[in-house]
Every structure is written in structure tokens, then in C-alpha cells.
């Protein structure tokens, strides 16, 4: 299995079966145009079997960190190290791009996610609350 950064429309779409919703062409184009957005794909043979997406966020007094936005692995490839490999590859990319850290949110009872992030070197999670706002979806 190899890990590649998706830099073309076709590479992003190759993971479409792993996304929560159908691909939005305008969103893919916007994603690819932004150098602070990253999508790494796990490829086995000719098949994309997993992905992790990350977004660099910068604050004036903190610098830049990587937000691990989403991780997905095809059911047939779970518990074989693909998820941890993807997370480690994103952490390596974050380091190479000068990020001071990386973070992700997950549910406290999501044992699979917690095990994957732990296997990739994440620290023990702290309890937190995540207030959210929901806006009308757009293509961008």
C-alpha cells in the first residue's frame, strides 16, 4: 500500500466511495486551488482504499497547525494499519510544512478512531465540548 497526495481532480474523485456525500465539482476545484488543503490517499494496486484530509490553520499568535478534517478507510482494509499510516503521513506533511502541531476531534466513544490516532502517535484525548453552527450548504 502506498500513500499519495491527491493533487488532481481524478485523484480526489478516486476516494469518492469513501466520502459521506457525493463529490461536488466546484468544491473539488476550490479544494485543489488552496495550497493549505491536503488530501492523502491510500492506494492498493489501482484502488483507493482510504483517505485523510487536513487543513492548515494559522493564527497571529500561534502560527500554523494542521487540522485533521476527516479520515476514512474502506471496510475491507480496516484494522490493517491503513488509517494509522494515513494519519502519520499527514503528520509528516504538517511537520514538513512548518506546522507546530496537529489536532482532530472525534467522539469520546469512537474506539476505532481513538485507537487509530493513538497508533499514529496522538496524545490521550482531553474531554471537550464542540459547539457547532449549521449553515445552508453551498457548492463551494
Rosetta constraint file for C-alpha pairs under 8 A:
AtomPair CA 1 CA 42 HARMONIC 6.53 0.50
AtomPair CA 1 CA 43 HARMONIC 5.59 0.50
AtomPair CA 1 CA 44 HARMONIC 4.77 0.50
AtomPair CA 1 CA 45 HARMONIC 7.44 0.50
AtomPair CA 2 CA 42 HARMONIC 5.67 0.50
AtomPair CA 2 CA 43 HARMONIC 5.37 0.50
AtomPair CA 2 CA 44 HARMONIC 6.76 0.50
AtomPair CA 3 CA 40 HARMONIC 6.47 0.50
AtomPair CA 3 CA 41 HARMONIC 5.52 0.50
AtomPair CA 3 CA 42 HARMONIC 4.57 0.50
AtomPair CA 3 CA 43 HARMONIC 6.28 0.50
AtomPair CA 3 CA 85 HARMONIC 7.91 0.50
AtomPair CA 3 CA 86 HARMONIC 6.89 0.50
AtomPair CA 3 CA 89 HARMONIC 7.47 0.50
AtomPair CA 4 CA 40 HARMONIC 5.50 0.50
AtomPair CA 4 CA 41 HARMONIC 5.33 0.50
AtomPair CA 4 CA 42 HARMONIC 6.59 0.50
AtomPair CA 4 CA 43 HARMONIC 7.51 0.50
AtomPair CA 5 CA 38 HARMONIC 7.16 0.50
AtomPair CA 5 CA 39 HARMONIC 5.84 0.50
AtomPair CA 5 CA 40 HARMONIC 4.31 0.50
AtomPair CA 5 CA 41 HARMONIC 6.23 0.50
AtomPair CA 6 CA 11 HARMONIC 5.04 0.50
AtomPair CA 6 CA 12 HARMONIC 5.64 0.50
AtomPair CA 6 CA 38 HARMONIC 7.53 0.50
AtomPair CA 6 CA 39 HARMONIC 5.50 0.50
AtomPair CA 6 CA 40 HARMONIC 5.73 0.50
AtomPair CA 6 CA 41 HARMONIC 6.54 0.50
AtomPair CA 7 CA 11 HARMONIC 6.65 0.50
AtomPair CA 7 CA 12 HARMONIC 7.36 0.50
AtomPair CA 7 CA 32 HARMONIC 6.54 0.50
AtomPair CA 7 CA 39 HARMONIC 7.94 0.50
AtomPair CA 8 CA 12 HARMONIC 6.43 0.50
AtomPair CA 8 CA 32 HARMONIC 7.19 0.50
AtomPair CA 9 CA 13 HARMONIC 6.18 0.50
AtomPair CA 9 CA 28 HARMONIC 6.76 0.50
AtomPair CA 9 CA 29 HARMONIC 7.24 0.50
AtomPair CA 9 CA 32 HARMONIC 7.60 0.50
AtomPair CA 10 CA 14 HARMONIC 6.01 0.50
AtomPair CA 11 CA 15 HARMONIC 7.27 0.50
AtomPair CA 12 CA 16 HARMONIC 7.27 0.50
AtomPair CA 12 CA 28 HARMONIC 7.29 0.50
AtomPair CA 12 CA 39 HARMONIC 7.35 0.50
AtomPair CA 13 CA 23 HARMONIC 7.05 0.50
AtomPair CA 14 CA 47 HARMONIC 7.90 0.50
AtomPair CA 14 CA 48 HARMONIC 6.09 0.50
AtomPair CA 15 CA 19 HARMONIC 6.93 0.50
AtomPair CA 15 CA 41 HARMONIC 7.34 0.50
AtomPair CA 15 CA 48 HARMONIC 5.85 0.50
AtomPair CA 15 CA 49 HARMONIC 7.41 0.50
AtomPair CA 15 CA 50 HARMONIC 6.95 0.50
AtomPair CA 15 CA 51 HARMONIC 6.84 0.50
AtomPair CA 16 CA 22 HARMONIC 6.88 0.50
AtomPair CA 16 CA 23 HARMONIC 6.37 0.50
AtomPair CA 18 CA 50 HARMONIC 7.07 0.50
AtomPair CA 18 CA 51 HARMONIC 7.80 0.50
AtomPair CA 18 CA 72 HARMONIC 6.18 0.50
AtomPair CA 18 CA 73 HARMONIC 7.05 0.50
AtomPair CA 18 CA 74 HARMONIC 6.70 0.50
AtomPair CA 19 CA 23 HARMONIC 7.80 0.50
AtomPair CA 19 CA 72 HARMONIC 7.57 0.50
AtomPair CA 23 CA 27 HARMONIC 7.78 0.50
AtomPair CA 23 CA 28 HARMONIC 7.35 0.50
AtomPair CA 24 CA 28 HARMONIC 6.31 0.50
AtomPair CA 24 CA 139 HARMONIC 6.18 0.50
AtomPair CA 25 CA 29 HARMONIC 6.31 0.50
AtomPair CA 25 CA 139 HARMONIC 7.73 0.50
AtomPair CA 26 CA 30 HARMONIC 6.18 0.50
AtomPair CA 26 CA 139 HARMONIC 5.73 0.50
AtomPair CA 26 CA 140 HARMONIC 5.67 0.50
AtomPair CA 27 CA 31 HARMONIC 5.96 0.50
AtomPair CA 27 CA 139 HARMONIC 5.74 0.50
AtomPair CA 27 CA 140 HARMONIC 4.60 0.50
AtomPair CA 28 CA 32 HARMONIC 6.12 0.50
AtomPair CA 29 CA 33 HARMONIC 6.16 0.50
AtomPair CA 30 CA 34 HARMONIC 6.51 0.50
AtomPair CA 30 CA 140 HARMONIC 6.66 0.50
AtomPair CA 31 CA 37 HARMONIC 6.17 0.50
AtomPair CA 32 CA 37 HARMONIC 7.22 0.50
AtomPair CA 36 CA 55 HARMONIC 5.80 0.50
AtomPair CA 36 CA 56 HARMONIC 5.16 0.50
AtomPair CA 36 CA 57 HARMONIC 7.93 0.50
AtomPair CA 37 CA 53 HARMONIC 7.53 0.50
AtomPair CA 37 CA 54 HARMONIC 6.01 0.50
AtomPair CA 37 CA 55 HARMONIC 4.67 0.50
AtomPair CA 37 CA 56 HARMONIC 6.58 0.50
AtomPair CA 38 CA 53 HARMONIC 5.50 0.50
AtomPair CA 38 CA 54 HARMONIC 5.09 0.50
AtomPair CA 38 CA 55 HARMONIC 6.24 0.50
AtomPair CA 39 CA 51 HARMONIC 6.74 0.50
AtomPair CA 39 CA 52 HARMONIC 5.77 0.50
AtomPair CA 39 CA 53 HARMONIC 4.33 0.50
AtomPair CA 39 CA 54 HARMONIC 6.48 0.50
AtomPair CA 40 CA 51 HARMONIC 5.45 0.50
AtomPair CA 40 CA 52 HARMONIC 5.36 0.50
AtomPair CA 40 CA 53 HARMONIC 6.33 0.50
AtomPair CA 40 CA 86 HARMONIC 6.91 0.50
AtomPair CA 40 CA 89 HARMONIC 7.84 0.50
AtomPair CA 40 CA 90 HARMONIC 7.26 0.50
AtomPair CA 41 CA 48 HARMONIC 6.46 0.50
AtomPair CA 41 CA 49 HARMONIC 7.44 0.50
AtomPair CA 41 CA 50 HARMONIC 5.64 0.50
AtomPair CA 41 CA 51 HARMONIC 4.28 0.50
AtomPair CA 41 CA 52 HARMONIC 6.65 0.50
AtomPair CA 41 CA 86 HARMONIC 7.40 0.50
AtomPair CA 42 CA 48 HARMONIC 5.73 0.50
AtomPair CA 42 CA 49 HARMONIC 5.54 0.50
AtomPair CA 42 CA 50 HARMONIC 4.90 0.50
AtomPair CA 42 CA 51 HARMONIC 5.94 0.50
AtomPair CA 42 CA 82 HARMONIC 6.99 0.50
AtomPair CA 42 CA 86 HARMONIC 6.91 0.50
AtomPair CA 43 CA 47 HARMONIC 5.54 0.50
AtomPair CA 43 CA 48 HARMONIC 4.43 0.50
AtomPair CA 43 CA 49 HARMONIC 5.71 0.50
AtomPair CA 43 CA 50 HARMONIC 7.27 0.50
AtomPair CA 44 CA 48 HARMONIC 6.40 0.50
AtomPair CA 44 CA 49 HARMONIC 6.60 0.50
AtomPair CA 49 CA 73 HARMONIC 5.88 0.50
AtomPair CA 49 CA 74 HARMONIC 5.20 0.50
AtomPair CA 49 CA 77 HARMONIC 6.85 0.50
AtomPair CA 50 CA 71 HARMONIC 7.59 0.50
AtomPair CA 50 CA 72 HARMONIC 5.43 0.50
AtomPair CA 50 CA 73 HARMONIC 4.04 0.50
AtomPair CA 50 CA 74 HARMONIC 5.87 0.50
AtomPair CA 50 CA 82 HARMONIC 7.11 0.50
AtomPair CA 50 CA 83 HARMONIC 7.28 0.50
AtomPair CA 50 CA 86 HARMONIC 7.88 0.50
AtomPair CA 51 CA 70 HARMONIC 7.96 0.50
AtomPair CA 51 CA 71 HARMONIC 5.79 0.50
AtomPair CA 51 CA 72 HARMONIC 5.51 0.50
AtomPair CA 51 CA 73 HARMONIC 6.53 0.50
AtomPair CA 51 CA 83 HARMONIC 7.98 0.50
AtomPair CA 51 CA 86 HARMONIC 6.80 0.50
AtomPair CA 52 CA 68 HARMONIC 7.34 0.50
AtomPair CA 52 CA 69 HARMONIC 7.44 0.50
AtomPair CA 52 CA 70 HARMONIC 5.57 0.50
AtomPair CA 52 CA 71 HARMONIC 4.33 0.50
AtomPair CA 52 CA 72 HARMONIC 6.54 0.50
AtomPair CA 52 CA 86 HARMONIC 6.08 0.50
AtomPair CA 52 CA 87 HARMONIC 6.82 0.50
AtomPair CA 52 CA 90 HARMONIC 7.42 0.50
AtomPair CA 53 CA 68 HARMONIC 6.08 0.50
AtomPair CA 53 CA 69 HARMONIC 5.36 0.50
AtomPair CA 53 CA 70 HARMONIC 5.30 0.50
AtomPair CA 53 CA 71 HARMONIC 6.60 0.50
AtomPair CA 53 CA 90 HARMONIC 7.97 0.50
AtomPair CA 54 CA 66 HARMONIC 6.24 0.50
AtomPair CA 54 CA 67 HARMONIC 5.40 0.50
AtomPair CA 54 CA 68 HARMONIC 4.45 0.50
AtomPair CA 54 CA 69 HARMONIC 5.10 0.50
AtomPair CA 54 CA 70 HARMONIC 7.23 0.50
AtomPair CA 54 CA 90 HARMONIC 7.19 0.50
AtomPair CA 55 CA 66 HARMONIC 5.67 0.50
AtomPair CA 55 CA 67 HARMONIC 5.17 0.50
AtomPair CA 55 CA 68 HARMONIC 6.67 0.50
AtomPair CA 55 CA 69 HARMONIC 6.71 0.50
AtomPair CA 56 CA 64 HARMONIC 6.36 0.50
AtomPair CA 56 CA 65 HARMONIC 5.65 0.50
AtomPair CA 56 CA 66 HARMONIC 4.52 0.50
AtomPair CA 56 CA 67 HARMONIC 6.13 0.50
AtomPair CA 56 CA 99 HARMONIC 7.81 0.50
AtomPair CA 57 CA 64 HARMONIC 5.45 0.50
AtomPair CA 57 CA 65 HARMONIC 5.52 0.50
AtomPair CA 57 CA 66 HARMONIC 6.25 0.50
AtomPair CA 57 CA 67 HARMONIC 6.95 0.50
AtomPair CA 58 CA 62 HARMONIC 7.17 0.50
AtomPair CA 58 CA 63 HARMONIC 5.31 0.50
AtomPair CA 58 CA 64 HARMONIC 4.17 0.50
AtomPair CA 58 CA 65 HARMONIC 6.49 0.50
AtomPair CA 59 CA 63 HARMONIC 5.45 0.50
AtomPair CA 59 CA 64 HARMONIC 6.61 0.50
AtomPair CA 63 CA 99 HARMONIC 7.43 0.50
AtomPair CA 63 CA 100 HARMONIC 7.18 0.50
AtomPair CA 64 CA 98 HARMONIC 7.33 0.50
AtomPair CA 64 CA 99 HARMONIC 4.98 0.50
AtomPair CA 64 CA 100 HARMONIC 6.27 0.50
AtomPair CA 64 CA 101 HARMONIC 7.83 0.50
AtomPair CA 65 CA 94 HARMONIC 7.40 0.50
AtomPair CA 65 CA 99 HARMONIC 4.63 0.50
AtomPair CA 65 CA 100 HARMONIC 5.48 0.50
AtomPair CA 65 CA 101 HARMONIC 5.01 0.50
AtomPair CA 65 CA 102 HARMONIC 5.52 0.50
AtomPair CA 65 CA 103 HARMONIC 7.81 0.50
AtomPair CA 66 CA 91 HARMONIC 7.95 0.50
AtomPair CA 66 CA 94 HARMONIC 6.05 0.50
AtomPair CA 66 CA 99 HARMONIC 6.40 0.50
AtomPair CA 66 CA 101 HARMONIC 6.31 0.50
AtomPair CA 66 CA 102 HARMONIC 4.45 0.50
AtomPair CA 66 CA 103 HARMONIC 6.47 0.50
AtomPair CA 67 CA 102 HARMONIC 5.71 0.50
AtomPair CA 67 CA 103 HARMONIC 5.18 0.50
AtomPair CA 67 CA 104 HARMONIC 5.96 0.50
AtomPair CA 68 CA 90 HARMONIC 7.94 0.50
AtomPair CA 68 CA 102 HARMONIC 6.89 0.50
AtomPair CA 68 CA 103 HARMONIC 5.96 0.50
AtomPair CA 68 CA 104 HARMONIC 5.04 0.50
AtomPair CA 69 CA 104 HARMONIC 6.79 0.50
AtomPair CA 71 CA 83 HARMONIC 7.20 0.50
AtomPair CA 71 CA 87 HARMONIC 7.97 0.50
AtomPair CA 72 CA 83 HARMONIC 7.28 0.50
AtomPair CA 73 CA 77 HARMONIC 6.48 0.50
AtomPair CA 73 CA 78 HARMONIC 6.13 0.50
AtomPair CA 73 CA 82 HARMONIC 7.03 0.50
AtomPair CA 73 CA 83 HARMONIC 6.31 0.50
AtomPair CA 74 CA 78 HARMONIC 6.55 0.50
AtomPair CA 77 CA 82 HARMONIC 6.86 0.50
AtomPair CA 78 CA 82 HARMONIC 6.82 0.50
AtomPair CA 78 CA 83 HARMONIC 7.35 0.50
AtomPair CA 81 CA 85 HARMONIC 6.01 0.50
AtomPair CA 82 CA 86 HARMONIC 6.16 0.50
AtomPair CA 83 CA 87 HARMONIC 6.26 0.50
AtomPair CA 83 CA 116 HARMONIC 6.25 0.50
AtomPair CA 84 CA 88 HARMONIC 6.04 0.50
AtomPair CA 84 CA 116 HARMONIC 5.29 0.50
AtomPair CA 84 CA 117 HARMONIC 6.56 0.50
AtomPair CA 84 CA 119 HARMONIC 6.06 0.50
AtomPair CA 84 CA 120 HARMONIC 4.98 0.50
AtomPair CA 85 CA 89 HARMONIC 6.08 0.50
AtomPair CA 85 CA 120 HARMONIC 7.16 0.50
AtomPair CA 86 CA 90 HARMONIC 6.26 0.50
AtomPair CA 87 CA 91 HARMONIC 6.21 0.50
AtomPair CA 87 CA 117 HARMONIC 7.15 0.50
AtomPair CA 87 CA 120 HARMONIC 6.15 0.50
AtomPair CA 88 CA 92 HARMONIC 6.12 0.50
AtomPair CA 88 CA 120 HARMONIC 5.45 0.50
AtomPair CA 88 CA 121 HARMONIC 7.76 0.50
AtomPair CA 89 CA 93 HARMONIC 6.18 0.50
AtomPair CA 90 CA 94 HARMONIC 6.09 0.50
AtomPair CA 91 CA 95 HARMONIC 6.22 0.50
AtomPair CA 91 CA 102 HARMONIC 6.84 0.50
AtomPair CA 92 CA 96 HARMONIC 6.18 0.50
AtomPair CA 93 CA 97 HARMONIC 6.15 0.50
AtomPair CA 94 CA 98 HARMONIC 6.37 0.50
AtomPair CA 94 CA 99 HARMONIC 5.18 0.50
AtomPair CA 94 CA 100 HARMONIC 7.98 0.50
AtomPair CA 94 CA 101 HARMONIC 7.46 0.50
AtomPair CA 94 CA 102 HARMONIC 7.32 0.50
AtomPair CA 95 CA 99 HARMONIC 5.40 0.50
AtomPair CA 95 CA 100 HARMONIC 7.19 0.50
AtomPair CA 95 CA 101 HARMONIC 7.73 0.50
AtomPair CA 106 CA 110 HARMONIC 6.83 0.50
AtomPair CA 106 CA 113 HARMONIC 7.17 0.50
AtomPair CA 106 CA 114 HARMONIC 7.75 0.50
AtomPair CA 108 CA 114 HARMONIC 7.98 0.50
AtomPair CA 108 CA 127 HARMONIC 7.73 0.50
AtomPair CA 110 CA 114 HARMONIC 6.27 0.50
AtomPair CA 111 CA 115 HARMONIC 6.00 0.50
AtomPair CA 112 CA 116 HARMONIC 6.16 0.50
AtomPair CA 113 CA 117 HARMONIC 6.11 0.50
AtomPair CA 114 CA 118 HARMONIC 5.98 0.50
AtomPair CA 115 CA 119 HARMONIC 6.03 0.50
AtomPair CA 116 CA 120 HARMONIC 6.31 0.50
AtomPair CA 117 CA 121 HARMONIC 6.46 0.50
AtomPair CA 117 CA 122 HARMONIC 5.37 0.50
AtomPair CA 118 CA 122 HARMONIC 4.83 0.50
AtomPair CA 118 CA 123 HARMONIC 6.69 0.50
AtomPair CA 118 CA 124 HARMONIC 7.35 0.50
